[in-house]
């Protein structure tokens, strides 16, 4: 199955690759910080949902959904 990238997405990938090449000492820390923030926000959202009525059940149901991309 062939996947075609949106031209703007391809441009973003090319810019990121250039940034990594041009900034070998700084990109890793920035990327790690970004990813850690993403996990922190996701965990905070799960805690808010969990605190709602029926929240734990909703989270359990969400965890059973399979991605079509796998």
mmCIF file of the C-alpha atoms, coordinates in Angstrom:
data_MODEL
# 
_entry.id   MODEL 
# 
loop_
_atom_site.group_PDB 
_atom_site.id 
_atom_site.type_symbol 
_atom_site.label_atom_id 
_atom_site.label_alt_id 
_atom_site.label_comp_id 
_atom_site.label_asym_id 
_atom_site.label_entity_id 
_atom_site.label_seq_id 
_atom_site.pdbx_PDB_ins_code 
_atom_site.Cartn_x 
_atom_site.Cartn_y 
_atom_site.Cartn_z 
_atom_site.occupancy 
_atom_site.B_iso_or_equiv 
_atom_site.pdbx_formal_charge 
_atom_site.auth_seq_id 
_atom_site.auth_comp_id 
_atom_site.auth_asym_id 
_atom_site.auth_atom_id 
_atom_site.pdbx_PDB_model_num 
ATOM 1  C CA . UNK A 1 1  ? 0.000   0.000  0.000  1.00 0.00 ? 1  UNK A CA 1 
ATOM 2  C CA . UNK A 1 2  ? 1.557   3.264  -1.120 1.00 0.00 ? 2  UNK A CA 1 
ATOM 3  C CA . UNK A 1 3  ? 1.181   6.297  1.105  1.00 0.00 ? 3  UNK A CA 1 
ATOM 4  C CA . UNK A 1 4  ? 1.481   9.734  -0.441 1.00 0.00 ? 4  UNK A CA 1 
ATOM 5  C CA . UNK A 1 5  ? 2.613   12.589 1.776  1.00 0.00 ? 5  UNK A CA 1 
ATOM 6  C CA . UNK A 1 6  ? 0.954   15.956 1.611  1.00 0.00 ? 6  UNK A CA 1 
ATOM 7  C CA . UNK A 1 7  ? 3.482   18.413 0.080  1.00 0.00 ? 7  UNK A CA 1 
ATOM 8  C CA . UNK A 1 8  ? 3.375   20.627 3.186  1.00 0.00 ? 8  UNK A CA 1 
ATOM 9  C CA . UNK A 1 9  ? 4.084   17.579 5.375  1.00 0.00 ? 9  UNK A CA 1 
ATOM 10 C CA . UNK A 1 10 ? 7.024   16.656 3.186  1.00 0.00 ? 10 UNK A CA 1 
ATOM 11 C CA . UNK A 1 11 ? 8.344   20.232 3.536  1.00 0.00 ? 11 UNK A CA 1 
ATOM 12 C CA . UNK A 1 12 ? 8.084   19.960 7.320  1.00 0.00 ? 12 UNK A CA 1 
ATOM 13 C CA . UNK A 1 13 ? 10.048  16.699 7.272  1.00 0.00 ? 13 UNK A CA 1 
ATOM 14 C CA . UNK A 1 14 ? 12.731  18.255 5.079  1.00 0.00 ? 14 UNK A CA 1 
ATOM 15 C CA . UNK A 1 15 ? 13.001  21.313 7.370  1.00 0.00 ? 15 UNK A CA 1 
ATOM 16 C CA . UNK A 1 16 ? 13.304  19.067 10.430 1.00 0.00 ? 16 UNK A CA 1 
ATOM 17 C CA . UNK A 1 17 ? 16.003  16.933 8.759  1.00 0.00 ? 17 UNK A CA 1 
ATOM 18 C CA . UNK A 1 18 ? 17.934  20.086 7.856  1.00 0.00 ? 18 UNK A CA 1 
ATOM 19 C CA . UNK A 1 19 ? 17.570  21.409 11.410 1.00 0.00 ? 19 UNK A CA 1 
ATOM 20 C CA . UNK A 1 20 ? 18.926  18.138 12.843 1.00 0.00 ? 20 UNK A CA 1 
ATOM 21 C CA . UNK A 1 21 ? 21.870  18.227 10.438 1.00 0.00 ? 21 UNK A CA 1 
ATOM 22 C CA . UNK A 1 22 ? 22.623  21.902 11.162 1.00 0.00 ? 22 UNK A CA 1 
ATOM 23 C CA . UNK A 1 23 ? 22.164  21.661 14.961 1.00 0.00 ? 23 UNK A CA 1 
ATOM 24 C CA . UNK A 1 24 ? 23.627  18.330 16.087 1.00 0.00 ? 24 UNK A CA 1 
ATOM 25 C CA . UNK A 1 25 ? 24.267  19.567 19.634 1.00 0.00 ? 25 UNK A CA 1 
ATOM 26 C CA . UNK A 1 26 ? 20.843  21.054 20.414 1.00 0.00 ? 26 UNK A CA 1 
ATOM 27 C CA . UNK A 1 27 ? 18.091  19.225 18.536 1.00 0.00 ? 27 UNK A CA 1 
ATOM 28 C CA . UNK A 1 28 ? 18.015  16.121 20.769 1.00 0.00 ? 28 UNK A CA 1 
ATOM 29 C CA . UNK A 1 29 ? 17.370  18.075 23.980 1.00 0.00 ? 29 UNK A CA 1 
ATOM 30 C CA . UNK A 1 30 ? 14.651  20.150 22.313 1.00 0.00 ? 30 UNK A CA 1 
ATOM 31 C CA . UNK A 1 31 ? 13.002  17.057 20.864 1.00 0.00 ? 31 UNK A CA 1 
ATOM 32 C CA . UNK A 1 32 ? 13.143  15.211 24.194 1.00 0.00 ? 32 UNK A CA 1 
ATOM 33 C CA . UNK A 1 33 ? 11.619  18.197 25.989 1.00 0.00 ? 33 UNK A CA 1 
ATOM 34 C CA . UNK A 1 34 ? 8.826   18.361 23.377 1.00 0.00 ? 34 UNK A CA 1 
ATOM 35 C CA . UNK A 1 35 ? 8.044   14.647 23.692 1.00 0.00 ? 35 UNK A CA 1 
ATOM 36 C CA . UNK A 1 36 ? 8.081   14.756 27.488 1.00 0.00 ? 36 UNK A CA 1 
ATOM 37 C CA . UNK A 1 37 ? 5.635   17.682 27.400 1.00 0.00 ? 37 UNK A CA 1 
ATOM 38 C CA . UNK A 1 38 ? 3.353   15.701 25.073 1.00 0.00 ? 38 UNK A CA 1 
ATOM 39 C CA . UNK A 1 39 ? 3.296   12.759 27.490 1.00 0.00 ? 39 UNK A CA 1 
ATOM 40 C CA . UNK A 1 40 ? 2.700   15.089 30.429 1.00 0.00 ? 40 UNK A CA 1 
ATOM 41 C CA . UNK A 1 41 ? -0.292  16.721 28.706 1.00 0.00 ? 41 UNK A CA 1 
ATOM 42 C CA . UNK A 1 42 ? -1.741  13.351 27.703 1.00 0.00 ? 42 UNK A CA 1 
ATOM 43 C CA . UNK A 1 43 ? -1.403  12.019 31.250 1.00 0.00 ? 43 UNK A CA 1 
ATOM 44 C CA . UNK A 1 44 ? -3.026  15.161 32.676 1.00 0.00 ? 44 UNK A CA 1 
ATOM 45 C CA . UNK A 1 45 ? -5.939  14.760 30.251 1.00 0.00 ? 45 UNK A CA 1 
ATOM 46 C CA . UNK A 1 46 ? -6.363  11.114 31.272 1.00 0.00 ? 46 UNK A CA 1 
ATOM 47 C CA . UNK A 1 47 ? -6.449  12.121 34.941 1.00 0.00 ? 47 UNK A CA 1 
ATOM 48 C CA . UNK A 1 48 ? -9.149  14.724 34.208 1.00 0.00 ? 48 UNK A CA 1 
ATOM 49 C CA . UNK A 1 49 ? -11.220 12.152 32.309 1.00 0.00 ? 49 UNK A CA 1 
ATOM 50 C CA . UNK A 1 50 ? -10.676 9.575  35.047 1.00 0.00 ? 50 UNK A CA 1 
ATOM 51 C CA . UNK A 1 51 ? -12.086 12.020 37.620 1.00 0.00 ? 51 UNK A CA 1 
ATOM 52 C CA . UNK A 1 52 ? -15.341 12.383 35.650 1.00 0.00 ? 52 UNK A CA 1 
ATOM 53 C CA . UNK A 1 53 ? -18.334 10.116 36.253 1.00 0.00 ? 53 UNK A CA 1 
ATOM 54 C CA . UNK A 1 54 ? -17.698 6.940  34.262 1.00 0.00 ? 54 UNK A CA 1 
ATOM 55 C CA . UNK A 1 55 ? -14.236 8.210  33.361 1.00 0.00 ? 55 UNK A CA 1 
ATOM 56 C CA . UNK A 1 56 ? -12.341 5.044  34.234 1.00 0.00 ? 56 UNK A CA 1 
ATOM 57 C CA . UNK A 1 57 ? -14.696 3.008  32.056 1.00 0.00 ? 57 UNK A CA 1 
ATOM 58 C CA . UNK A 1 58 ? -14.306 5.448  29.164 1.00 0.00 ? 58 UNK A CA 1 
ATOM 59 C CA . UNK A 1 59 ? -10.523 5.205  29.365 1.00 0.00 ? 59 UNK A CA 1 
ATOM 60 C CA . UNK A 1 60 ? -10.666 1.405  29.479 1.00 0.00 ? 60 UNK A CA 1 
ATOM 61 C CA . UNK A 1 61 ? -12.885 1.427  26.378 1.00 0.00 ? 61 UNK A CA 1 
ATOM 62 C CA . UNK A 1 62 ? -10.515 3.786  24.547 1.00 0.00 ? 62 UNK A CA 1 
ATOM 63 C CA . UNK A 1 63 ? -7.588  1.465  25.264 1.00 0.00 ? 63 UNK A CA 1 
ATOM 64 C CA . UNK A 1 64 ? -9.345  -1.361 23.389 1.00 0.00 ? 64 UNK A CA 1 
ATOM 65 C CA . UNK A 1 65 ? -9.558  0.620  20.132 1.00 0.00 ? 65 UNK A CA 1 
ATOM 66 C CA . UNK A 1 66 ? -7.040  -0.575 17.565 1.00 0.00 ? 66 UNK A CA 1 
ATOM 67 C CA . UNK A 1 67 ? -5.344  1.854  15.227 1.00 0.00 ? 67 UNK A CA 1 
ATOM 68 C CA . UNK A 1 68 ? -5.859  1.255  11.514 1.00 0.00 ? 68 UNK A CA 1 
ATOM 69 C CA . UNK A 1 69 ? -2.252  2.400  10.964 1.00 0.00 ? 69 UNK A CA 1 
ATOM 70 C CA . UNK A 1 70 ? -0.689  -0.620 12.682 1.00 0.00 ? 70 UNK A CA 1 
# 
